[in-house]
Amino acid sequence: MNLNLQKRDIKLLIIFGGLVTLLLCYLLVFNKFNEKRDAIDAKITELSPELDTLRDYQAHKAEYQEKISVAKTEIESVLSALPTSIWEEDQVLLADRMEEDLKIDAVGEGFSEPLLVKQLKGVTEDHLDEAASAIDQSIYKSQMTLKAKMTYNQMKEYLDYIFHEEELTGIESMELTYNAEDRKIDATTVINSYYINYANAPEESHLVPNVTKGVKDPFGTHEKK
């Protein structure tokens, strides 16, 4: 066997070796590319549903913004009608106002401990755009049982008066009895006044009318100068 290689053969071997090396490099790169491509394809497949959902959100963005605006307006309306506390004095003043404005005759008032209506996670008026700031809130109702005499027309005005209060007010129950002697209706109404409470809720202001304190000198001992 002739082991002597001609220069032409050596060149061919070098070229062959280079081609083999190049092929191996290409195969290595190609395999890694395929692995990365398969991983990316799998990720795309995994994210496709989320992408479709986001595209759907984007397509309805204007509709969602409008609904958010409407919801915020409604929440502001409800929150503005819910004080953070109700006093019995507030309910007494409501009865006094109705007696004076509607000319009905209030003959008795009774009160009970506030009752829990609902517990929820909610935002305050100052943080309507911050869903993450939602806190535990509790809604209560304070009940006043009001007994009053009124005519039929006064009764209709009486109902309108209660439901048109600025603060959220409603009727739990109402019993009506016609009194033939004075030709009036004896009404017993359980009136609910609602309020919302939560940690660090602001103090509510309460309107308390001035009270007559009597004369300065009940014994007449003060000398005029």
Disulfide bonds with the S-S distance in Angstrom:
none
